[in-house]
Amino acid sequence: MNEEKSVPETTPTPQQPSSWKAFAKEIIIFILIAVCIVLPFRILVAEPYIVSGASMDPTFTTGNYLIVDKLSYNFTEPKRNSVVVFKFPTETSRNLIKRIIGLPGDTVSVDGTTVTITNAENPKGFVLNESYLVYNQPNKFSETLGADEYFVMGDNRPASFDSRAWGKLPRKDILGKPLIRLYPFSKIGILPGDATAKVQK
C-alpha cells in the first residue's frame, strides 16, 4: 500500500521593509523629537554663548563657553552688578555681554573712576562697589535712566564698547544671564561673574 506524503501548508509571510528604510525612519523620528525638545529649550530656557573679545576681562575672556539662562528674567528683574547677555540695540543680530551698572530710574554719574548712583531710595547717592574691576578708565559723565532702561559697562573699561558709547539698554533687548561656565575647565562654575551681593540698593 502506498502512503501519500503530506506536504505541510505554508503561509506566505508579508514582505518586510528593507532595513535601511526602517533605520532612516528611526533617524527621522529621532531628529523630529530632538528638534521639538531642543529648539524650544534654546529659545525659551537656556542657550550656549561663546565669549569673543576683551571687554569683560578678566571676568570672562575670549573662548569662554557659557550657558545663558533665558528663563529667569521672565519672572524677575535684572539686578545691579549682574552680568547680562543682550541684543545690541542698534544691531539686534549681534549679542554682547556686559555688567549692569544702572537700573531704571537711576542717575549714573562717573567722575574719574568713581561711579555714583542716585535714585529715589538714595537721593544723596551712593558709590558703587566695583571691586571686580581690574582695568578701569577715568571718565566724566552723567546719565539718567527712564523706565525699562539699563546702563551697562564692561569689566575691562578701556576695551569695552558699552552704554558710555551707545547709550541706554532697553529691557526688551536683555536675553539672559550666564548660568554656567563650562570652559575653560579650570573655571567651571555656576553663576560666573555674579557680583550682585556687593551692593543691592
C-alpha positions in Angstrom: 0.0 0.0 0.0 1.4 3.3 -1.0 1.3 6.1 1.6 0.7 9.6 0.4 3.2 12.0 1.9 1.5 15.2 3.2 3.2 18.5 2.4 2.8 21.0 5.2 0.9 24.1 4.2 3.0 27.2 4.2 1.6 30.7 4.9 3.3 33.4 2.9 4.9 35.9 5.1 4.3 39.6 4.4 7.3 41.4 2.9 9.3 43.2 5.5 10.6 46.7 4.7 14.3 46.8 4.0 16.5 47.5 7.0 17.8 50.8 5.6 14.2 52.2 5.3 13.5 51.3 8.9 16.7 52.8 10.0 16.0 56.0 8.0 12.6 56.2 9.6 14.0 55.9 13.1 16.6 58.7 12.3 13.9 61.0 11.1 11.7 60.4 14.2 14.7 61.0 16.4 15.6 64.3 14.6 12.0 65.5 14.9 11.8 64.7 18.6 15.2 66.4 19.2 14.1 69.5 17.3 10.8 69.6 19.2 12.7 69.5 22.5 16.0 71.3 21.9 14.7 74.2 19.8 12.1 75.4 22.4 14.6 74.8 25.1 17.2 77.0 23.4 14.7 79.7 22.6 12.9 79.9 26.0 15.2 78.3 28.6 18.9 78.3 28.0 21.3 78.8 25.2 25.1 78.4 24.7 27.2 81.5 24.3 30.9 81.8 23.4 32.6 85.0 24.6 34.5 86.9 22.0 36.6 90.0 22.8 38.4 91.6 25.8 35.6 93.8 27.1 34.9 91.7 30.1 38.5 90.7 31.0 39.4 89.2 33.4 35.9 88.0 34.4 35.3 86.5 31.0 37.8 86.0 28.3 37.7 85.0 24.6 36.7 81.4 24.2 34.8 81.1 27.5 31.8 78.8 26.9 28.7 79.8 28.8 25.2 78.5 29.2 22.9 81.6 29.4 19.7 81.4 31.5 16.9 82.9 29.3 14.1 82.0 31.6 14.7 83.8 34.9 14.1 87.3 33.6 10.6 86.3 32.6 9.8 86.3 36.3 12.4 88.6 37.9 14.1 91.9 37.0 17.9 92.2 36.3 19.9 93.3 39.3 22.7 95.8 39.7 26.2 94.3 39.2 24.8 91.2 37.5 26.3 90.2 34.1 23.8 90.0 31.2 23.8 88.9 27.6 21.7 91.1 25.3 21.0 92.1 21.8 23.0 95.1 20.7 20.2 97.8 20.5 21.4 99.2 17.2 22.2 95.9 15.6 20.0 93.2 17.1 21.6 90.3 15.2 24.7 90.9 17.4 24.9 89.8 21.0 27.0 91.4 23.7 27.9 90.6 27.3 28.3 93.4 29.9 27.6 94.2 33.6 24.5 96.2 34.8 25.6 99.4 36.5 22.4 101.4 36.4 18.8 100.4 36.9 15.5 102.0 35.7 15.1 105.4 37.4 18.8 105.7 38.4 21.1 108.6 37.6 24.6 107.1 36.9 27.4 109.6 37.4 31.0 108.9 36.7 33.8 111.2 38.0 37.2 109.8 37.3 37.0 106.1 38.2 34.2 106.6 40.8 30.6 105.6 39.8 27.9 107.2 41.9 24.2 106.0 41.8 21.4 108.4 42.7 17.8 107.3 42.8 14.5 107.7 44.7 15.8 105.5 47.5 19.2 107.2 47.6 18.7 110.9 46.8 22.1 111.7 48.2 23.6 108.9 46.1 26.0 106.1 46.9 29.3 105.0 45.4 29.1 101.7 43.6 31.3 98.9 44.9 33.2 97.7 41.8 35.9 95.5 43.4 35.6 93.1 40.5 37.3 95.6 38.3 41.0 95.2 37.3 41.1 97.6 34.3 39.4 100.9 34.9 39.4 104.1 32.9 38.7 107.7 34.0 35.5 109.3 32.7 33.2 112.2 33.5 29.6 112.0 32.6 26.0 111.6 34.0 23.1 109.7 32.5 19.5 109.4 33.9 17.6 106.2 33.0 13.9 106.0 32.3 11.5 103.1 32.9 12.8 99.8 31.4 16.2 101.3 30.7 19.6 100.0 32.0 23.1 101.2 31.9 25.8 98.6 31.2 29.6 98.6 31.1 32.3 96.0 30.6 34.6 95.0 33.3 37.6 96.0 31.1 36.7 99.6 30.9 39.4 100.7 28.5 38.4 98.0 26.0 34.6 98.0 26.4 32.1 99.3 23.9 29.1 99.9 26.1 26.5 102.3 27.3 29.1 105.1 27.6 29.3 105.0 23.8 25.9 103.9 22.5 23.6 104.8 25.3 20.9 103.1 27.3 20.0 99.4 27.1 16.2 98.7 26.7 14.8 96.0 28.9 13.4 94.1 25.9 16.9 93.5 24.5 18.2 91.6 27.5 18.3 87.9 26.7 19.5 86.4 30.0 22.4 85.9 32.4 25.3 83.5 32.5 24.2 80.5 34.5 27.1 78.1 34.0 30.7 78.4 32.7 31.7 75.1 31.0 35.0 76.2 29.6 37.8 76.6 30.4 37.7 73.6 32.6 39.7 75.3 35.3 36.9 77.9 35.7 33.8 75.7 35.5 31.2 77.1 37.8 27.7 78.3 38.4 26.7 82.0 38.1 30.1 83.1 36.9 30.8 86.8 37.2 27.9 87.3 39.6 28.6 90.3 41.9 25.1 91.2 43.0 25.9 90.6 46.6 28.3 93.5 46.6 25.5 96.1 46.5 21.7 96.0 46.4 20.4 99.5 46.6 
